[in-house]
Amino acid sequence: MIQPLSDLPARLRAWPRRRVDLALAAAVVVEAALELAAVDAATGRRVSAVALAAVVGAAVLVRRRHPVAAVAVAFGGIAGYDLLPGGLNNLAAGPFFGLLFVVYSMAWRTEGRRLTAGILLTTVAAVAVELLRGPELSGFAFAGLVVVAAPIVAGQLLQSRVRLNRALREKAERIERDRAARAEEAVAEERARIAGELHDVVAHALGAMTVQAAAARRLAAKDTERAAGAFEAVEATGREALRELRRVLGVLRREDDEEALAPQPRLASVDELVRRVRAAGLPVELAVEGAHAELPRGIDLTAYRVVQEALREALETGGAGHADVRVRYRDDGVEIEVVDDGVHGGGRRLLGMHERVRVYGGQLEAGPRREGGHEVRARLPVEASS
């Protein structure tokens, strides 16, 4: 079935970032090659021009991890174009727009000293390239406005918008947490009040039943009719107390009953969790290795919770743009690996997961990766729990 065009932006956002970068870099090189194919020039010059376009494409590829260095690489490729004879520097539309994109990405992804260094590098490199072409005032003005100012301003505007959206989202989440906390406090106060009422009801009923039972015992030998009435009063008071007890306990345990009736998730349903996280805005790739093993109930639930909390931290506090989930079924247990490209230290939920995994004799490690991003690794052995 043909997907509607309205779903195209969502499908593109679901792409892994590495694949997007490769596509952009390839577009720069392919555009340059197609443009040069129609030029009557020596084959060696065309090959050199395509190689320089590949240099700019490489800058597009590494701009996320090394934004300032990518600017230097991109300007190096453009400078090489200007050194080619035969006017081939005028056939560099793809590499030129690739350069603008790299400068824009640098302004978006850096701040502070790195941003200052990137702006200085961009300015010096733009001036150097224009000097290679010839010191013309119009060229310097074009480079200053189009190559330096425009992409840097656009990148900073986008960064400010991202910060504003993040601040607003955090504020909304904080307000929602406060509202939920106030609601929980109100519920707890009401449950405490009901428990106090329950104490009064039971105490009053037991006191009345004790008095009536004592009177019935004294009347049992002398006046059996009055003794029977006393026993009926004891029975009626007891029944009324039981009805009130059931009613109040039903209110106190309603929440617990609902939780008990709700089906507990299993690791086999982690694909449904991944779909929900994707719908929330975080692209996630899931890989399952090994055959689905029948795990003990506690380990099965704990493994699911590890994946759930790792993805929740990546989505809510880590600022991640992509995550990878890997589940490995082993003969002696199960291994969980959740890797994302966000920057976070792991929240309270993951700290709580350490103790939960330790209960079943497992191990959990969570922290930043050397190559960037954050990872959560957990191993839950089956034999240790049994």
Protein Blocks (a to p, Z undefined) as FASTA:
>chain_A
ZZdfklmmmmmmmpcfklmmmmmmmmmmmmmmmmmmmpccdfklmmmmmmmmmmmmmmmm
mmmmmmmlmmmmmmmmmmmmmmpghhlmmmmmkmmmmmmmmmmmmmmmgghjllmmmmmm
mmmmmmmmmmmnopcfklmmmmmmmmmmmmmmmmmmmmmmmmmmmmmmmmmmmmmmmmmm
mmmmmmmmmmmmmmmmmmmmmmmmmmmmmmmmmmmmmmmmmmmmlmmmmmmmmmmmmmmm
mmmmmmmmmmmmmmmmmmmmpccddfklmmmmmmmmmmnopacddddedjdddddfklmm
mmmmmmmmmmmmmmmmnopabdcddddddfkbccdddddfbdcebiaklmmmmmmmmmno
pacdddddfkgpjdddddddfklmZZ
